[in-house]
Amino acid sequence: MASDLPSSTVITLFDPLGVILAGRESVRAAEKVDASSKNSPKEELRGFLWFTVGGESYAVEIHRVKEVLRPRRVTTVPRSPEVIRGIISHRGAILAILDLAGRLGVESVSTSALQRIIAVRMGEGCCGLLVNRVGRVVMRPRSAVEPPPRDLPPGQYPFVSGTIRYKGAQLLLLDLDKILDIGGSST
């Protein structure tokens, strides 16, 4: 078969299978590089929800937070502990509302327009924490968590598991299991 092309011209045939296999190999090589960088000493970030109670800044781990709600009418429960404000119905579930200021032994600053209820996971259920104001989610590596300050009021010390710093503020990390254990120590 005679060709009209000069003898110096090389014809390259398109090989779709070769292109696909070459692409897969480059992806595998990139995944190996990513996997080796993940095993490096770079720390995983943890999320904390920042909020205020009685003029102090606190935080809880974000994985324990279900949602943040606007305050609503609370139904009081007779003979309940003083720190339980009452209950609300939310999405077909009953949430006990805990007055976090009362639990921590601090004076609640009345800022009704900014007040929020933080619905937190508690075992299989949820509980609401009444706070003065919700700030934002703060991301920090595990190594950024410092021990609790020594100058905490005695009533707060059992509930604070550590501190983190964010934009010049010191956030006290609350131990939700101890906060929500109403049968245990209370203020």
ABEGO torsion letter per residue (X at the ends): XBBABBAABBBBBBBAAAAAAAAAAAAAAAAAAAAAAAABABBBBBBBBBBBBGGBBBBBBAAABABBBBBBBBBBBBGBBAABAEBBBBGGBBBBBBBAAAAAGBBBBBBAAABBBBBBBBEABBBBBBBABBBBBBBBBAAABBBBBAABBAAAAAABAEBBBBGGBBBBBBBAAAAABAABBBX
